[in-house]
Amino acid sequence: MSGRPLDVLEASLDALVTVHLKDGTIYHGVLAGYDQHMNLVLESDGTADVHGDLDATAVQDTTIIRGDNVVTITT
């Protein structure tokens, strides 16, 4: 896999991801889409489980996150 950010996001489509934002908020959800600005579309994975992370928010429906706010995205 290439190390280019958009290539990594492409490979992560439809996968469960954890997104850390600048304000400390953490979201868990399925990466449904993104654009060249790294704006993200997350959808619910059908569970409320946040994988043991007490500070995290499980996405309930569809959530759009502005790319300027993203610090890290992990799968």
Beta strands, then each sheet from edge to edge (+ up, - down):
strand 1: 16-21
strand 2: 26-34
strand 3: 40-43
strand 4: 56-58
strand 5: 62-65
strand 6: 70-74
sheet 1: 4+ 2+ 1- 6+
sheet 2: 4+ 2+ 3- 5+
end
